[in-house]
Amino acid sequence: MFIEEYPFAKKLLDYDGLKLKRFEPGALVYTGEDGSLSKVADPLRRPGDLLVALTANVGEFIDKLRVLPLLFHVFTNTVDDLFAEPETDTLSCLKNRWGFSDKFIAEFMQPFLEGIYLAPLEEQSSRMFHFVFKMFSEGAACLPEEGMKSVAQQMESRCEENGVRIVKEKAVTEVIPKGEDSFVVKTGLSSIQAKSVIIATEGNVAEKILSKLPGMKPFSEQTQRSVGCLYYTFDSKAPVEEPILILNGARTSPDVGPVNNICFPSIVSPTYAPEGKNICSVTILKPAMDKYNGDITKLDETVRKQLVSWFPKEFTDDILNSWKLAGSYDIQSAQPSQLGGPSPASVTGGRDNSLFRDQKLPNGLFVCGDHMATATLNGALESGVKAGQAAASHISQQSIELLETL
């Protein structure tokens, strides 16, 4: 999912080129109370949905009113202001600062935020909550028309237009410093000479590469968040024909089921499925994935039964018998943790790229990634550009020093 209001993404990317297709504001929520979906609407972006927002069978009526001061807070403060506030965990923030009921948290905030940050609310940063709530309140969640890969392809095209040679499908195994301001990058049986190196990987891979550097002490481990995804294709119409996120708000039910949230990408952008077909994306958080321990057949069976309870009976046979499981994924390093630990990913602007877990790196070696900033696409972009600027400055300084010696 692409959030169009991410500030650094707006600066860096050509949105027209990505042809962003927007989700509808708000969400549909299955609470289990009457076997139907309730709509949590956004009356600020859709004024006509005010009555829907006030009467939604999600949380208590007072919760709808308590959203207003939260919205005022994120609208009237800058991103930097929000990140300068004292940090606590998101669950405490929702309960103690904003006064939301346990019912509203369980039915809406928990599946919504845990679907974004892949961690329990008590392990999420209040700064990150305010940031993402601001982003969703001021803009839309989107899908690029040709998929998220088009973001990387756009940046790759720009690099090549500026004379940058890109070598792909070469796994880096080691970065070896050679004297002052020189490196050998090993890629299997071959190697590359470099004046400066940026390690742009997930945190645990960067740790593995950097731990081989001479003089480095053992790094304290940063927790990685994992997530499971199932994708179904089908020929019939989708049970929901709105481009909207659907949340499992029945999390306190003893028969909760593994699904956290679903959407139908082909409803958001028809290019996500072949003509005449639809696709359903199902998100499953780590505790549920662990419960099934790799038994995809059993997980698939349970997911289908759970989804049948969400939708009208006319879809039951299709979901149970006609939907095809097109893919299943257990992504172990989907996101770095953003609260606690040695290097929480909740730093707007990004950390010093010449340090990793507070250890100084050799001159000319830099690290970037969402683990060096915020656990978002915005943080990854922000950190990458910052590292690129640092590397360019380093190489320029090398050239100046060389000229001074001539």
PAMI-681066 format. One line per 5 residues: number of its first residue (from 1); for each residue x, y, z of N, C-alpha, C. Coordinates in pm, whole numbers. Layout:
BEGIN
NUM) X,Y,Z,X,Y,Z,X,Y,Z | ...
//
This chain:
BEGIN
1) 84,-119,0,0,0,0,88,124,0 | 52,223,-79,128,347,-95,47,461,-36 | 104,535,59,34,647,122,81,775,55 | -9,842,-16,31,952,-104,82,1075,-29 | 46,1090,100,88,1208,174,226,1194,237
6) 291,1079,223,428,1070,276,510,1186,222 | 564,1273,309,626,1397,262,747,1377,172 | 832,1280,203,951,1263,121,918,1196,-11 | 821,1106,-9,777,1043,-133,723,1148,-230 | 650,1247,-177,595,1352,-262,705,1435,-328
11) 815,1455,-257,927,1531,-313,1003,1453,-420 | 1015,1324,-398,1107,1243,-478,1042,1180,-601 | 916,1141,-590,855,1058,-693,760,1137,-784 | 744,1089,-905,650,1145,-1001,518,1069,-986 | 424,1128,-914,297,1062,-887,216,1039,-1015
16) 224,1135,-1108,151,1117,-1234,201,993,-1307 | 333,970,-1301,391,853,-1366,350,724,-1299 | 326,728,-1169,284,607,-1096,136,576,-1118 | 59,675,-1162,-84,655,-1187,-152,592,-1065 | -147,665,-954,-198,614,-828,-349,595,-831
21) -393,480,-782,-535,449,-770,-569,447,-621 | -669,524,-583,-694,550,-440,-796,456,-378 | -766,417,-255,-866,352,-170,-965,458,-122 | -1085,416,-95,-1183,505,-35,-1142,533,110 | -1164,656,159,-1131,686,299,-1209,597,395
26) -1148,568,510,-1216,487,611,-1193,338,589 | -1283,258,644,-1270,112,635,-1404,48,663 | -1419,-75,615,-1530,-161,656,-1479,-251,767 | -1559,-271,871,-1516,-347,988,-1614,-459,1017 | -1560,-580,1030,-1641,-693,1075,-1626,-704,1226
31) -1734,-681,1299,-1728,-687,1445,-1785,-818,1499 | -1856,-893,1415,-1913,-1019,1460,-2045,-1007,1531 | -2089,-883,1556,-2209,-863,1636,-2337,-900,1560 | -2343,-862,1432,-2465,-893,1356,-2433,-960,1224 | -2307,-1006,1210,-2268,-1078,1089,-2256,-991,966
36) -2245,-859,984,-2231,-770,868,-2112,-678,887 | -2083,-601,783,-1971,-507,786,-2022,-367,819 | -1954,-300,912,-1988,-163,947,-1884,-69,887 | -1928,46,841,-1836,139,776,-1789,247,873 | -1657,256,890,-1596,366,962,-1558,469,856
41) -1635,577,847,-1618,674,740,-1533,792,787 | -1485,871,691,-1407,991,717,-1487,1112,670 | -1565,1174,758,-1652,1285,715,-1575,1411,677 | -1448,1422,717,-1370,1539,679,-1335,1535,531 | -1303,1415,482,-1272,1403,340,-1396,1368,258
46) -1498,1313,323,-1625,1283,257,-1738,1338,345 | -1767,1469,337,-1869,1529,425,-2004,1458,419 | -2035,1400,305,-2163,1330,293,-2173,1205,378 | -2058,1159,432,-2056,1038,515,-2067,1069,665 | -2104,1192,700,-2110,1229,842,-2204,1138,920
51) -2323,1115,868,-2420,1032,939,-2367,888,950 | -2305,838,845,-2247,703,848,-2141,695,956 | -2057,800,966,-1950,801,1065,-2006,798,1207 | -2113,873,1231,-2167,885,1367,-2246,761,1409 | -2300,689,1314,-2387,576,1348,-2320,440,1327
56) -2195,439,1289,-2126,311,1265,-2127,225,1390 | -2154,97,1372,-2159,3,1484,-2019,-44,1522 | -1932,52,1548,-1793,25,1585,-1759,114,1704 | -1715,55,1812,-1685,133,1931,-1810,193,1992 | -1791,299,2072,-1902,369,2137,-1924,504,2067
61) -2041,564,2088,-2068,694,2026,-1965,798,2069 | -1923,793,2196,-1826,891,2246,-1693,881,2173 | -1661,762,2122,-1535,746,2048,-1534,831,1922 | -1649,841,1854,-1656,922,1733,-1625,1068,1764 | -1670,1116,1881,-1643,1254,1921,-1497,1272,1963
66) -1441,1167,2024,-1302,1179,2070,-1200,1175,1955 | -1245,1133,1838,-1157,1138,1720,-1128,1283,1681 | -1222,1375,1709,-1209,1513,1664,-1087,1584,1721 | -1061,1580,1854,-938,1644,1903,-812,1577,1851 | -816,1446,1826,-701,1379,1766,-675,1433,1626
71) -782,1448,1547,-767,1503,1413,-714,1645,1418 | -768,1726,1510,-720,1864,1524,-571,1866,1556 | -529,1774,1642,-388,1767,1683,-297,1736,1564 | -331,1635,1485,-242,1597,1375,-250,1697,1260 | -365,1763,1241,-377,1863,1135,-297,1989,1165
76) -292,2028,1293,-231,2156,1330,-86,2144,1372 | -30,2024,1369,111,2005,1401,184,1949,1280 | 308,1995,1262,391,1943,1153,442,1803,1189 | 495,1735,1090,555,1603,1115,666,1615,1218 | 750,1717,1205,859,1737,1303,804,1760,1443
81) 695,1836,1453,633,1861,1584,588,1729,1647 | 524,1643,1566,472,1516,1618,584,1425,1666 | 695,1426,1595,807,1341,1636,888,1401,1752 | 864,1527,1783,932,1590,1896,859,1566,2028 | 738,1511,2022,660,1486,2144,720,1370,2224
86) 695,1367,2354,738,1252,2434,680,1123,2376 | 759,1019,2376,717,893,2314,669,794,2419 | 558,730,2388,508,620,2469,462,512,2373 | 402,405,2425,349,305,2334,210,349,2287 | 169,298,2172,44,344,2111,-79,306,2192
91) -80,190,2254,-195,150,2334,-217,249,2449 | -111,285,2519,-123,382,2628,-169,517,2575 | -117,555,2459,-155,683,2398,-305,685,2364 | -354,578,2306,-496,572,2268,-587,577,2390 | -548,508,2496,-632,499,2615,-619,622,2704
96) -495,660,2735,-470,761,2837,-473,904,2782 | -421,922,2661,-420,1057,2606,-550,1092,2535 | -601,999,2454,-718,1030,2372,-847,970,2425 | -840,884,2525,-959,837,2594,-1048,741,2518 | -994,671,2418,-1077,579,2341,-1114,457,2425
101) -1231,404,2399,-1278,288,2473,-1205,161,2428 | -1203,62,2516,-1143,-67,2480,-1212,-126,2358 | -1343,-105,2347,-1419,-160,2235,-1374,-99,2103 | -1358,32,2099,-1316,100,1976,-1172,62,1939 | -1087,51,2040,-949,12,2013,-944,-128,1954
106) -1019,-221,2014,-1016,-360,1967,-1079,-375,1830 | -1186,-300,1805,-1260,-318,1680,-1201,-243,1562 | -1137,-128,1589,-1085,-49,1477,-935,-22,1484 | -890,41,1592,-750,83,1598,-653,-35,1594 | -688,-143,1665,-596,-257,1671,-576,-323,1534
111) -683,-366,1464,-659,-427,1333,-602,-329,1230 | -640,-202,1239,-590,-102,1145,-440,-79,1164 | -399,-47,1286,-259,-13,1312,-167,-136,1311 | -217,-249,1359,-133,-369,1357,-115,-420,1214 | -212,-390,1128,-195,-425,987,-90,-339,919
116) -63,-220,973,39,-132,917,176,-162,976 | 183,-173,1109,312,-184,1177,344,-324,1229 | 257,-420,1205,287,-563,1224,332,-599,1365 | 286,-523,1462,324,-546,1601,207,-511,1691 | 199,-570,1812,94,-532,1906,101,-382,1937
121) -12,-322,1971,-16,-178,1997,81,-136,2107 | 101,-223,2204,191,-188,2314,338,-193,2271 | 366,-237,2149,502,-238,2095,516,-142,1978 | 419,-50,1965,424,52,1860,447,189,1923 | 511,277,1847,545,411,1894,428,508,1880
126) 403,586,1984,297,688,1977,331,793,1872 | 461,821,1853,500,917,1749,462,864,1610 | 486,736,1589,452,676,1461,301,671,1441 | 226,651,1548,80,652,1538,31,789,1492 | 79,896,1558,35,1030,1519,77,1062,1375
131) 196,1018,1337,244,1041,1201,154,973,1098 | 128,844,1118,50,772,1017,-96,818,1019 | -148,858,1135,-285,909,1140,-294,1041,1064 | -191,1121,1073,-186,1245,995,-184,1215,845 | -102,1118,807,-90,1083,665,-224,1033,609
136) -292,946,683,-420,892,636,-531,997,640 | -520,1093,732,-624,1195,743,-611,1301,635 | -489,1327,590,-465,1433,492,-461,1382,348 | -441,1253,329,-431,1198,195,-492,1060,188 | -465,992,79,-527,862,56,-424,750,56
141) -470,631,94,-394,510,68,-417,473,-78 | -312,431,-145,-320,409,-290,-249,280,-331 | -269,244,-456,-190,142,-523,-143,201,-655 | -11,199,-684,32,237,-819,-32,144,-920 | -70,198,-1034,-145,120,-1132,-73,-10,-1172
146) 59,-5,-1182,135,-122,-1224,204,-193,-1107 | 160,-166,-985,216,-234,-869,327,-154,-802 | 362,-195,-681,466,-124,-605,602,-130,-673 | 623,-228,-758,750,-238,-829,775,-115,-916 | 668,-46,-954,684,71,-1041,753,187,-968
151) 749,188,-835,821,290,-759,972,271,-780 | 1020,148,-764,1162,119,-785,1200,139,-932 | 1112,100,-1023,1142,115,-1165,1153,262,-1204 | 1070,347,-1143,1078,490,-1173,1213,547,-1127 | 1256,509,-1008,1384,559,-958,1500,502,-1040
156) 1489,376,-1081,1593,315,-1163,1606,388,-1296 | 1495,421,-1358,1497,492,-1486,1564,629,-1471 | 1534,697,-1363,1595,829,-1340,1746,816,-1323 | 1789,714,-1251,1934,693,-1233,2002,668,-1367 | 1943,582,-1448,2004,550,-1577,2006,671,-1670
161) 1901,755,-1662,1899,878,-1742,2012,973,-1703 | 2061,960,-1580,2170,1046,-1532,2305,975,-1536 | 2314,868,-1615,2442,803,-1638,2486,703,-1533 | 2395,661,-1446,2429,564,-1342,2413,422,-1398 | 2517,340,-1382,2509,201,-1427,2457,116,-1311
166) 2352,40,-1335,2291,-42,-1231,2313,-189,-1263 | 2374,-260,-1168,2398,-404,-1182,2304,-475,-1086 | 2222,-565,-1138,2122,-634,-1055,2152,-783,-1048 | 2085,-847,-951,2095,-992,-932,2239,-1036,-904 | 2310,-954,-827,2444,-988,-781,2443,-976,-629
171) 2441,-1088,-560,2434,-1085,-414,2567,-1043,-354 | 2564,-938,-273,2686,-891,-207,2710,-976,-83 | 2830,-1032,-74,2864,-1118,40,2956,-1050,141 | 3030,-951,95,3127,-888,185,3171,-753,129 | 3196,-658,220,3254,-529,184,3386,-517,259
176) 3496,-505,185,3630,-509,246,3698,-373,229 | 3727,-303,340,3803,-177,329,3945,-206,282 | 3994,-125,188,4131,-138,136,4201,-4,150 | 4271,13,261,4339,139,284,4239,250,309 | 4282,374,284,4197,490,307,4103,511,189
181) 3975,517,218,3874,555,120,3872,466,-3 | 3884,336,18,3875,242,-93,3814,112,-42 | 3731,49,-125,3661,-72,-84,3658,-174,-198 | 3655,-299,-157,3627,-407,-251,3494,-467,-210 | 3400,-468,-303,3267,-526,-278,3266,-663,-344
186) 3254,-769,-264,3256,-905,-317,3113,-950,-350 | 3097,-1000,-472,2967,-1052,-518,2990,-1192,-573 | 2996,-1289,-483,3024,-1426,-527,3168,-1439,-571 | 3191,-1481,-696,3327,-1500,-747,3385,-1373,-804 | 3304,-1268,-821,3353,-1142,-876,3359,-1035,-767
191) 3413,-920,-803,3423,-811,-706,3419,-677,-780 | 3389,-571,-704,3380,-436,-758,3465,-345,-672 | 3546,-260,-735,3624,-159,-664,3537,-35,-645 | 3543,26,-528,3458,144,-502,3529,243,-411 | 3501,371,-434,3552,476,-345,3458,494,-225
196) 3332,463,-245,3234,476,-138,3129,367,-158 | 3071,321,-48,2973,213,-52,2854,249,36 | 2734,226,-14,2612,241,65,2547,104,77 | 2526,58,198,2459,-70,221,2310,-40,240 | 2233,-69,136,2089,-38,134,2012,-168,141
201) 2001,-223,261,1935,-351,282,1850,-343,408 | 1775,-448,435,1707,-456,564,1810,-465,675 | 1768,-434,797,1862,-420,907,1944,-544,938 | 1881,-661,937,1956,-782,975,2057,-822,869 | 2031,-788,741,2129,-816,636,2247,-719,647
206) 2218,-592,675,2325,-494,697,2413,-538,813 | 2349,-587,919,2424,-634,1036,2517,-749,999 | 2469,-840,916,2550,-955,875,2672,-911,796 | 2654,-815,705,2765,-767,623,2864,-688,708 | 2812,-598,792,2899,-509,869,2973,-582,981
211) 2917,-693,1028,2983,-767,1136,3117,-826,1092 | 3138,-836,959,3264,-890,906,3375,-785,900 | 3340,-658,923,3441,-553,917,3539,-566,1034 | 3666,-542,1011,3764,-550,1121,3735,-446,1227 | 3746,-487,1352,3730,-395,1464,3587,-374,1509
216) 3491,-433,1441,3352,-415,1481,3317,-505,1599 | 3251,-449,1698,3202,-527,1811,3069,-593,1772 | 3029,-697,1843,2899,-760,1813,2786,-657,1823 | 2695,-661,1728,2584,-566,1726,2468,-619,1810 | 2405,-527,1884,2282,-564,1953,2173,-584,1848
221) 2090,-685,1867,1995,-725,1765,1871,-636,1765 | 1826,-601,1645,1703,-525,1629,1591,-621,1587 | 1479,-615,1657,1368,-704,1626,1312,-676,1488 | 1285,-781,1413,1221,-770,1282,1076,-819,1293 | 985,-748,1229,844,-785,1229,813,-868,1104
226) 735,-973,1121,700,-1060,1009,550,-1053,983 | 510,-1100,865,369,-1097,827,345,-1205,722 | 224,-1257,720,184,-1352,617,82,-1290,523 | 84,-1332,397,-11,-1284,298,-60,-1400,214 | -190,-1406,192,-250,-1501,99,-319,-1422,-11
231) -309,-1473,-134,-375,-1408,-247,-466,-1508,-318 | -590,-1466,-339,-690,-1549,-407,-732,-1481,-536 | -748,-1559,-642,-806,-1509,-766,-940,-1579,-790 | -1031,-1509,-856,-1163,-1569,-881,-1230,-1497,-998 | -1321,-1568,-1063,-1389,-1516,-1182,-1517,-1440,-1151
236) -1574,-1464,-1035,-1701,-1401,-1000,-1678,-1258,-951 | -1787,-1186,-923,-1772,-1050,-871,-1721,-1054,-727 | -1659,-945,-685,-1606,-936,-549,-1720,-913,-450 | -1709,-969,-329,-1814,-947,-227,-1829,-801,-189 | -1723,-722,-205,-1727,-578,-179,-1676,-508,-304
241) -1756,-422,-361,-1719,-356,-485,-1677,-211,-464 | -1647,-175,-340,-1588,-46,-308,-1437,-65,-295 | -1356,32,-337,-1211,24,-316,-1175,63,-173 | -1191,-30,-80,-1180,3,61,-1117,-112,138 | -1050,-79,248,-989,-178,336,-1096,-240,425
246) -1083,-370,450,-1180,-442,534,-1104,-502,653 | -1146,-466,774,-1074,-502,896,-1149,-608,976 | -1072,-691,1044,-1129,-787,1138,-1139,-720,1275 | -1259,-670,1306,-1280,-604,1435,-1333,-697,1542 | -1332,-827,1513,-1381,-926,1612,-1263,-992,1680
251) -1163,-914,1713,-1038,-969,1766,-1052,-1026,1906 | -1156,-984,1979,-1174,-1036,2115,-1261,-1161,2117 | -1313,-1200,2001,-1397,-1320,1993,-1312,-1445,2017 | -1364,-1545,2088,-1287,-1668,2110,-1259,-1743,1980 | -1340,-1719,1878,-1321,-1784,1748,-1280,-1677,1647
256) -1173,-1604,1679,-1137,-1486,1603,-1094,-1517,1461 | -1026,-1625,1436,-976,-1656,1303,-845,-1585,1274 | -773,-1628,1171,-638,-1576,1146,-633,-1443,1072 | -741,-1401,1006,-735,-1284,918,-731,-1155,999 | -637,-1065,966,-636,-931,1025,-710,-832,937
261) -681,-833,809,-750,-744,716,-741,-800,575 | -833,-754,490,-830,-792,349,-861,-671,263 | -829,-682,136,-876,-585,37,-884,-656,-97 | -947,-589,-191,-957,-641,-327,-882,-547,-421 | -752,-571,-442,-671,-480,-525,-728,-457,-664
266) -793,-559,-720,-848,-544,-855,-966,-448,-859 | -1028,-420,-745,-1133,-319,-738,-1070,-180,-733 | -955,-170,-665,-882,-42,-658,-822,-9,-794 | -760,-108,-857,-699,-90,-990,-719,-219,-1070 | -798,-214,-1176,-826,-336,-1254,-702,-404,-1311
271) -591,-332,-1321,-468,-391,-1376,-407,-497,-1285 | -456,-510,-1162,-399,-606,-1068,-448,-748,-1092 | -540,-766,-1183,-589,-900,-1216,-617,-906,-1365 | -608,-1025,-1427,-644,-1037,-1569,-788,-993,-1592 | -817,-953,-1712,-951,-907,-1746,-1054,-1015,-1711
276) -1160,-975,-1646,-1266,-1068,-1609,-1243,-1140,-1478 | -1130,-1112,-1412,-1100,-1178,-1285,-1084,-1074,-1174 | -1090,-1121,-1051,-1064,-1038,-933,-957,-1104,-847 | -901,-1024,-757,-800,-1076,-664,-831,-1026,-524 | -813,-1113,-426,-832,-1079,-284,-700,-1095,-213
281) -659,-991,-141,-535,-994,-63,-570,-1007,85 | -513,-1107,152,-542,-1136,292,-415,-1118,375 | -421,-1036,478,-306,-1012,567,-325,-1090,697 | -219,-1164,735,-223,-1248,855,-100,-1214,940 | -122,-1176,1064,-12,-1134,1150,63,-1254,1209
286) 178,-1225,1266,269,-1330,1312,207,-1432,1407 | 132,-1391,1511,77,-1493,1602,-7,-1598,1530 | -88,-1555,1432,-170,-1650,1357,-84,-1736,1265 | 18,-1676,1203,108,-1753,1116,180,-1860,1198 | 223,-1823,1317,293,-1919,1404,201,-2034,1443
291) 75,-2004,1464,-22,-2106,1505,-33,-2216,1399 | -26,-2178,1272,-41,-2277,1164,93,-2337,1121 | 202,-2278,1165,336,-2338,1153,364,-2394,1014 | 332,-2315,910,363,-2355,774,262,-2446,708 | 154,-2481,779,50,-2566,720,-45,-2478,639
296) -6,-2448,513,-83,-2357,430,-220,-2414,396 | -229,-2546,380,-358,-2608,348,-460,-2581,458 | -418,-2599,583,-508,-2575,696,-538,-2426,710 | -436,-2341,690,-456,-2197,698,-555,-2150,592 | -536,-2197,469,-626,-2163,359,-770,-2202,392
301) -789,-2322,444,-922,-2371,479,-987,-2282,585 | -909,-2242,685,-962,-2160,793,-995,-2019,746 | -907,-1963,661,-931,-1829,607,-1061,-1826,528 | -1083,-1926,443,-1206,-1930,363,-1330,-1934,453 | -1326,-2018,556,-1440,-2028,647,-1464,-1896,720
306) -1354,-1828,754,-1369,-1700,823,-1432,-1596,730 | -1386,-1589,606,-1438,-1490,513,-1585,-1516,478 | -1624,-1641,475,-1765,-1674,450,-1855,-1605,552 | -1810,-1594,677,-1892,-1533,782,-1900,-1381,767 | -1811,-1322,686,-1810,-1177,670,-1908,-1129,562
311) -1938,-1214,465,-2008,-1170,346,-2143,-1241,330 | -2233,-1184,246,-2365,-1247,224,-2353,-1391,175 | -2458,-1469,203,-2455,-1613,173,-2438,-1643,24 | -2474,-1549,-63,-2461,-1573,-206,-2316,-1594,-248 | -2219,-1553,-162,-2078,-1568,-195,-2015,-1692,-132
316) -2090,-1764,-50,-2034,-1875,25,-1973,-1982,-64 | -2046,-2028,-162,-1997,-2136,-247,-1872,-2092,-325 | -1873,-1971,-376,-1756,-1921,-450,-1632,-1918,-361 | -1647,-1863,-242,-1531,-1850,-153,-1477,-1988,-115 | -1565,-2080,-84,-1521,-2212,-38,-1468,-2299,-150
321) -1524,-2285,-269,-1496,-2383,-374,-1436,-2327,-503 | -1457,-2199,-530,-1413,-2145,-660,-1294,-2051,-651 | -1276,-1987,-536,-1159,-1901,-524,-1032,-1987,-529 | -935,-1943,-609,-809,-2016,-623,-700,-1950,-541 | -633,-2028,-456,-520,-1975,-381,-404,-1957,-479
326) -376,-1831,-515,-275,-1802,-617,-135,-1789,-558 | -125,-1760,-428,6,-1746,-367,-4,-1729,-217 | 97,-1778,-147,105,-1760,-2,248,-1723,35 | 262,-1627,126,393,-1574,159,404,-1557,310 | 519,-1596,365,552,-1574,505,678,-1488,506
331) 660,-1357,521,769,-1260,506,831,-1236,643 | 949,-1287,664,1009,-1286,797,1067,-1151,838 | 1116,-1075,743,1175,-944,776,1099,-835,700 | 971,-826,729,887,-733,657,909,-589,701 | 952,-571,827,961,-436,881,1046,-437,1009
336) 1124,-332,1033,1197,-324,1160,1106,-277,1272 | 1140,-313,1395,1061,-266,1509,1080,-116,1526 | 976,-49,1581,980,97,1590,964,149,1731 | 979,60,1829,975,105,1969,1064,14,2051 | 1155,74,2128,1247,-4,2211,1358,-65,2129
341) 1446,-138,2196,1557,-201,2125,1670,-104,2099 | 1775,-151,2033,1896,-70,2014,1883,39,1910 | 1791,25,1815,1784,118,1703,1641,126,1651 | 1547,178,1730,1407,179,1688,1386,265,1563 | 1301,214,1473,1277,283,1346,1165,385,1363
346) 1192,488,1441,1094,593,1466,1163,729,1472 | 1258,749,1378,1340,871,1376,1315,946,1246 | 1233,1050,1249,1211,1127,1129,1338,1201,1089 | 1365,1207,960,1490,1267,913,1602,1167,901 | 1591,1055,973,1691,950,963,1810,970,1053
351) 1875,859,1085,1996,862,1166,2118,898,1083 | 2229,919,1152,2359,941,1088,2396,816,1010 | 2407,827,877,2432,711,792,2572,655,804 | 2661,728,873,2798,679,889,2814,598,1017 | 2704,579,1091,2703,497,1212,2606,382,1193
356) 2634,268,1257,2538,159,1260,2533,103,1401 | 2416,112,1463,2397,71,1603,2504,137,1692 | 2527,267,1666,2618,351,1743,2766,320,1723 | 2799,236,1626,2940,210,1595,2978,285,1467 | 3095,352,1472,3142,430,1357,3189,335,1247
361) 3147,365,1124,3187,285,1009,3310,346,943 | 3385,268,868,3501,322,796,3460,440,706 | 3551,536,687,3521,650,602,3478,604,463 | 3366,660,416,3316,624,284,3215,513,283 | 3188,453,399,3090,345,408,2966,397,481
366) 2851,377,420,2726,430,475,2617,323,472 | 2515,343,555,2403,249,564,2273,328,548 | 2176,269,476,2044,333,469,1936,225,468 | 1813,268,488,1699,177,493,1596,227,591 | 1478,165,590,1375,208,684,1418,187,829
371) 1508,92,853,1558,68,989,1646,182,1039 | 1689,271,947,1771,386,984,1688,514,999 | 1556,505,981,1471,624,989,1338,585,1053 | 1233,580,972,1103,533,1022,1064,407,946 | 985,322,1011,944,195,951,834,218,848
376) 869,293,743,775,329,637,851,340,506 | 777,340,395,839,370,265,901,509,269 | 834,602,334,886,738,346,1023,739,414 | 1036,660,521,1164,654,592,1274,592,507 | 1240,489,430,1339,425,344,1390,523,238
381) 1298,598,176,1338,696,75,1423,806,136 | 1378,855,250,1447,963,320,1590,922,356 | 1604,803,411,1735,753,451,1824,729,329 | 1767,679,221,1844,652,100,1902,777,39 | 1819,881,28,1868,1007,-28,1976,1069,63
386) 1955,1060,193,2053,1114,287,2187,1042,273 | 2183,909,258,2306,833,240,2372,866,107 | 2292,884,1,2347,921,-129,2417,1055,-125 | 2357,1150,-55,2421,1281,-41,2551,1272,38 | 2553,1187,141,2674,1169,220,2785,1106,136
391) 2750,1006,54,2850,941,-31,2903,1038,-136 | 2813,1118,-196,2857,1215,-297,2950,1319,-235 | 2916,1364,-114,3000,1461,-45,3137,1401,-13 | 3137,1275,27,3264,1208,59,3354,1198,-64 | 3296,1159,-178,3376,1145,-300,3426,1281,-347
396) 3342,1384,-334,3385,1520,-371,3502,1565,-285 | 3495,1535,-156,3603,1572,-66,3731,1499,-102 | 3718,1372,-142,3835,1297,-187,3901,1365,-306 | 3820,1412,-401,3871,1476,-521,3943,1606,-487 | 3884,1681,-392,3947,1808,-350,4082,1780,-285
401) 4085,1678,-199,4210,1645,-131,4317,1597,-229 | 4273,1524,-333,4368,1477,-434,4426,1595,-511 | 4340,1693,-548,4388,1810,-621,4486,1892,-537 | 4459,1897,-406,4546,1974,-318,4685,1914,-306 | 4698,1783,-330,4829,1718,-320,4908,1728,-450
406) 4841,1767,-559,4911,1776,-689,4991,1906,-702
//
